């Protein structure tokens, strides 16, 4: 499992464990799985999916660390 924190400027929207996360990256959609290589990516407007949770975002940043934690800062 992957630890995910999804937040905007005002609040934490989701914080918990997930099996997979699909993100609308600047160069196309991509998936983050547990123990994914460290990465920082900009996100564009589109659908974000954390397991069975779907959200529309206007953009943001995704940061996957070496500690198996994914931080998503979105608008």
N, C-alpha and C positions, 0 to 999 in steps of 0.2 A: 504494500500500500504506500501511497504517496501523501505527504502532509501538504494541504493546500490552504492558502489564505487569499481570499478575494476581497478587495476593499476599494472604495472610492475615497474621495477627499473627506467625506463626512462620517463614514461608518464601515464596519466590517460586514460584508454581505454574506460571506460563507467562510467558515473555518472548520476544517475537519479532514478526514482521510478519504482518499479516492483511488480507484483502480486506474483511471485514465482521464485525461483532460484534452479536449480538442480546442484549438485556438485559431482565430482568424489572423494569421501572421501577415505582415506587410507584403511578403512574396508568396502567399498562399497558405492554406490551412495546414496545420501540423498537429501532431499528437505528442503529448508528454506522458510517459509511463514511469513507474517507479524506477529509481536509480538511473534516470536519464542523465546524459552528460550535462555538465553545467552550461547554461546558455542565458543570454539576455536578448530579448527580441521585442521590437515594437509590434503593437497590435493595431489592426485597422477596424473600421466599422464592420460588424457582422455578428454571427452567433458564436457564443462560447458555451461549451458543454463540459460539465463536471459530472461524470457518470450519467445519472438520469436528470440532472438539473440543467435546464437551458436558459440562457440569458442573452439579450441583445445588448451589445456594447457599442459605444461610439469610437473607441480607441483605447490605447493604454500601453502598458509595458508588462512583460512577463520575465521573471528571473527565477531560474532553476539553480539551486546551489548544490554543492557537493554533499550537503547534509540531508538529501532527499526531501527538501522543502521547496515548494513552488509558491512564489509570491506573485500575485496578479494585482496590479494597480490599474484601475479602469475608470472610464468616464461613462 
